[in-house]
Every structure is written in C-alpha cells, then in structure tokens.
Amino acid sequence: MSWYRQIPKVELHIHLEGAIPHAALFELIQKYGGDPSVPDARALARRFKYKNFQQFIEAWSWKNGYLREYEDFSYVAEQVAYELAQQNIFYAEMFFSPSLFARRGLQIQELTQAIRFGLSRISEVEIALIADFVRNYGPAAEMKALKKLQEVRNLGVVGIGIGGSEHEFPPRPFKPLYEEARKMGFHTNAHAGEAAGAQSIWEAIRYLEVERIGHGTRAFEDKNLMGYLAKHKIPLEMCPGSNVRTGIVSNLSEHPIRDFFEKGLVVTVSTDDPKMFQTNLAEEYRQLEQICGFAKSEICRLILYAIESSWLPDERKRTMVAEFRKAPGWEEKQILPSSWLRIR
C-alpha cells in the first residue's frame, strides 16, 4: 500500500453523482437498456474525457440520466462509501443534488433517505451530506427545495451549497436562500472561482457569507482577495485534478495551489468528481508531491486543514487530529507550530 493511500484522510468536496464507480454505473446503464457508446465498464473512461468545462457538464447530465429510482441512489451511495473506505478516508462531506432529481419526479425527502440508507451500510467511513442546489433553477425554486430538505436534516445533512453554471448565474440573488438556510441550522459553502473569476468569490463571501469556498481556483486574479482569504482563514476546497481535466488550468504544474499554500491560505484538497476524472484522493496527493513540490509533511498539513475546516463538532475534530497524528507514516513534526490549529 502506498504512503498516500495508507495515511488517514478527510475529503470536503466530492459529489456523490460524480464518484460512482464505473462498474456500478455500468450496471445502471444496463438496467435501463444500455448505451452503444459504452459497451462495457472500461468504455466509461473514454466517455469521461473533456476538452472544456461544457463537455464535462454534458457528460454529467448524460450520466445522471441513469439515476432514476430511489434504489439506484441507495446502491451507488453504498458503492461510493466503500471506495472511500478503501482509500482510508475516515470522514467526508459529500454533495448530492436533491433539486435536480426532484425535477425528474423523485421526492427530496425520500431521495435523502435512500442515500443515507446506502451510506450507512459501510461503517468504516463517516459521510455527512451537503445539498448542492442548482443556480440555473433560480433562488425561488431552490428555496422550496430547501424547505423540503429541512425535514430530513436529521439524516446527516449538514450544509448547503450552489453549483451549476457559475459564469451565467452569479451568487448575489441567492442571498435570501442562504439567510434562510442559516436560520435552519445549515452550514454554507458555494462553488466559486471555477468557471467564473475572482468576482464570483467576492460575491459568495459578501452576499452569501459562506463558511467555505468550493474550488476558489481563480482567486489569484485579485491580490486583495488573496489577502482577504488568508487574513480571514476562509477555507478553499481545492480540486486540482478536476481543474486540469475541465480545462480551468492547462496542467497541474500551473495550478495555483502551491502559491496559495505558501501565502498562508487555508487550502484543502478534494477530488470533486473522482470517477469522472479517473482520480482518487491518494492520487491527488501523490501528484501534489511529484509535480507541485509538496513534501509529505506538507500533505499532512493539508489533511489537518481539512479536519479544521470540516463541519464536525470541535471536540470530534480534536479527537480526529490526535488519531491521525498517531497513524503509521504520519509526518508533520517539523512544520507545524503548536498554535496553528484553532481546535487544539
């Protein structure tokens, strides 16, 4: 087992629908009549190649067409949880898309129950859920979805975010949605700085008052924003492999994550849609070391940032930090001052 797979990990930005193992997705494709473009599970790797972000969105929509019944969600949730456990991921906060599938006839409450049922079958990893609302549907429609979601908060739904077409639907109109979500007790984040620039991140901070930023890759376009993110310790859920494969950056060596890390931003690492990008969290860390120059001790620091940035209770964070530091292969002794972690 490689060091990257062996060390305990936490992931904060992963989409259930983009993490479905190819074999499981192929089973669903066969269940619903098959597709000539994917004669076997191996063909899915070819199907999930993109020249730009729009091609990725088209593949995302195509794949979601094979998630049609509640039992499909229970099935893929279990398969995804098993994959995370195999990577030694102890805890994850995972997006799911309730309003998207509600438009296809499923009830948000029953959908959430089905997902939780599948996740609960794998005890080796703990997974909290984040509702990924869709910008394209507008704030009024997503407010209705939020009220339905509130009924199933007790199923481990800890937060909300917005995805969709960031460059076409800026954050500001969703301010009332976020205010209502906070009143209900949900944590908040938003996809920003991926398909749109630094202004999108500013709006997510100023109007949505988010606790975390999903991606944040293009924050480098504004030095004042970089300073603000560092000063206020707003965590970034960075997904380097995803950004390369959707064309947000041309190659990993040009990704800004190393610069962000050195400038003192709170940087975490996730996979976004790992099975659509042929990656996993262990592979992300391996490439950060080999291509971006991260030392193993710095990778451990990224993992601790993820624990601190999670929405777990503080006492649970402290326990997890202590457990991780005792894990075989863990390295951090020479890089972390004793005061760096607020939850110590």
N, C-alpha and C positions, 0 to 999 in steps of 0.2 A: 504494500500500500504506500502511495507517495505521501510525502510530508503534507502536501496541500489537501489531500483527502483525509489524512489522519487527524489533523488538528480540528478541534470543535469550532463550529461556525454559527453565525446568525445571518439571516437574509431578510431585508426590509422591503425590497421592491421586486416582486415576482408575481406574474399574472397566472392564475390557475389555468386559464384557457390557452396560454402560450407555453405551458410547462407539461402538456400532456405527452407522455412517452409515445414514440412513433408506433410501437406495436399496439398500444391501446387505441390510438386514433385510427389506425388501420382497421381494427375490429369494428369501430363505429361506422367507418366508411362502408365496410362490407355489410353491416347491419342494415344500412339504408340504401342498398342497391349498387354500391361500388362506384368507382370513377376510373375511366380509361387512362387518365393521366397518372394514376398511382396503382399499378398492377400488383405491387407488394409494398411492405413497410419500408424497404430500402429506398423506394422511389420518393418517399416523403422528403428525404434530404435534398433531392434535386428540386422538388416542388417549393421548398423553402429557401430559395435564393433570390436576392433582390438587388436591383441596381440603384434603387432610391426608396425613400420613405413611403411613397404612394404605392409602390409594388408590395411593400410589406403589409400595408393596410388592406390591400386587395386579398392577399393570402390569408390574413387574419379573418376577414369576413368569410372567405371560402371555407376555412376550417370550422368556423363556428356554425356553419350550416349543418354539421353532423352532430351537434349537441341539441337534441330535440325533446328528450323526456327526462323527468327527474332522475330516473335510474341511471341515465348517462352521466349525470353530474356526480352521483354517488360513486360510480365506477371510476371516473377519471380522477376524482379527488383522492380516492384511496391509492391509485397508481402514482399520482404526483407525490403524495406524502411518503410513499415507500421509497421513491427516488431520492427525496431529500434526506431521509433517514440513512440511506446507503452512502451519502456524501458526508455523514457525520455533522449534519446541520441539526442543532439542538432546538432552535426556535426560528420561526419565520412569521412575518406579517405579509399576508398574501391577498392580492387584489382578486375580486371577482366582479362580474358585470351584470348586476341584477336587472337594471332597467333595459339593457339590450335584449335580454331573453324574455322579459315581461312583454316586450313588443311582439314576441313570437308566440304568445299565448300561455307562458308559464307565470305562475304567481310568485312574487318575490319571497313571501314567507316560506312557501313550500320548497322553493329553489334553495334558499339558505339552509333549510333543514336537511335537504338531500346532500348538499355539500358537506355539512358538518357530520352527517352520518358516515360518509366515506372517509373523511379525515380521521374520525375517531377510531377507525379500525386499525390504524398504525400508531401504536403507543410510544414509539421511540422518538417521535418529534412532536413538538407542540406548535400548532399553527393557529394564529389569530387571523381574522378576516378584515379586509378593508373594501368597502363598496366603491367601485370605480364608476362614477357617474359619467355620462357622455355629454360633452359640451354641445355637440351637434343637436341634441334634443331640446336644448334651451332650459333656463332655470325653472320655469313654471312646471314643466313636465317632471323634472328631476326632484322638485320639492314634493310632488305627490309620491314619488318613489321613496324619498327619504322617510316620509311618514309611515309607509308600509314597513320599511326596514327597521324602524324603531321597535316594532312589535317583536322582532327576533334578535334584539341586541344581546339577549342572554345566551345566544348561540356562539359567543365569542367574536362578535362583530365589534371591533374596537375603534374603527375610524372610517372616514370618507375621503375621497379624492375626486378629481376630474381628469379624464383622459379625452380621447377623441382628437379632432382637428384643431390643434393648438394655434396654428397660424391663421385660422379663419374665425375662431371664437375665443376672444381674449377673456381673462379671468373676471374682470370687474363686474359684469352683470350677475355673477353668481354669489355676490356678497351676501344677499339675504339667505341663500341656501346654507352658507357656511355659518352664519349667525345662528340660524335655527339648529343646525347640527350640533354646535357647541352647547346650546341650551339643553339638548337631549343627552349630552354627555359624551359625544363622539370626539375623538381626536381628528386632526385635519392635516392633509397634505394636498399637493396639486402637481400634476405633470407640468413642468415649465422649463424653458430654456433648452428644449429638444428640437422641435420643428419650428419654433419661433425664438427670437433673441432675448437679450437681457431685459427689455421692457416687459416681457411676459413674466419674468421672475419678479421684477419690481411690483407688478400688479398683484401677483399672488401673495406677496408679503404685505403690501399696503391695504389691499381691499379684502382679501380672504383671510389675512392674519394666520397663515398656515404655520404649523409647527415644523414641517419638513418640506423640502423641495424634491420632487421626483425628477431625476436627471440633473438639471442645472448646468448642463454642459457648456452652454454659451454665456455663462456669467462672465467669462474672460473679456467679453466685448465692452465691459463697463468697469473701470477701475474702482469707481465709487461703490458699485455693487459688491465687488470682491471684498473691499474693506468692510462693508456693512455685514456681509455674511460671516466674515472672520470675527468681527467685534461681537456680534450678537449670537454667535455659535449656532446658527441655523443649519441643521444637518442637510447634506446633499445625498440623495440616494443615487449614486452614480452607477451607470451600467456600461462600462467601456466596450465590451464585445458587441452589445446591441447597437451602440452608436456607430461602430465601424460597419456593421452589416447593413444598417439602414442608410448609410452614406452621410450621417451627421458629421463625422470626421473621416478623412480619407484612409487613415491607417492608425494602428494603436500607438505607434511611436509619436504621433502628433496629437494624441489625446491630452487634454489639459489636466488630467487627474493628478499627475505628479506635481505640477506647478501649484495646483490648489492645495495639495497636502503640505507642500513646503511653505506656503503662505499662511498656514495656520487655520484653514477652513476645516470644518468637521466633515470629513469625507467618509462615506460608507460605500461598500461595493456589493452589487447585486447582479442578477442575470437577466431581469426583465421578462423575456420570453425564451427561456433556455432551449426548448426543443425546436423552436423556430429559428434559432441561431446556432444550433449544434454546439452548445456550450454547457457548462455547469459551473458552480461556484469555485470548485477546486481548480478548474482550468482557468478561470478568470484570474485567480491569484498566481497561478504558475506564469501566466503571460505578463502579469504586472511585474513579477520579479525578473523575468528573462528579457522583456522588451522595454519596460518603463523604469527599470533600475531600483525597484523596491527591494529592500532587504527583508529577510524573513521576520526579523524583529519589527519592522515597519508594517508588515502584513498583519502581525498580531495586534499592532496598534489600531489598524483599520477595523479589525474584528471587535476590539474593545469599544471603538467609536460606535459601532453598530449596536452593541449592547446598551450603551449610554443613550443612544438616540431612539431606542425602541420605546414602545408604549407599555412596557411591563411596569409593575409597581417597583418603587425604588429598592425595597428590601429584596425582591426577587432578582433585580439587577446585581445587587451586591453579592448575592449567593452565586449567581452565574459567573461573575467575574472571578470569584475565588475558585470555583470549579475549573474554569478554563485555565487559570494560571497553574493549576496542578497537573494539567494534561501532558502526556508524553509529547515531546517535540516543541513545546511552547517556548517562544523566545521573546523576551521584552526587557530583560534586566537592565540593559544599558541605555534605554532610550526614553523611559517614562519617569518624569519626576513624580514624587509621591502625591502631589496635589493636582495632577492633570485631570483626574476623573471626579466629576462632581458627586457621583453616587458612592464614593468610598465611605 
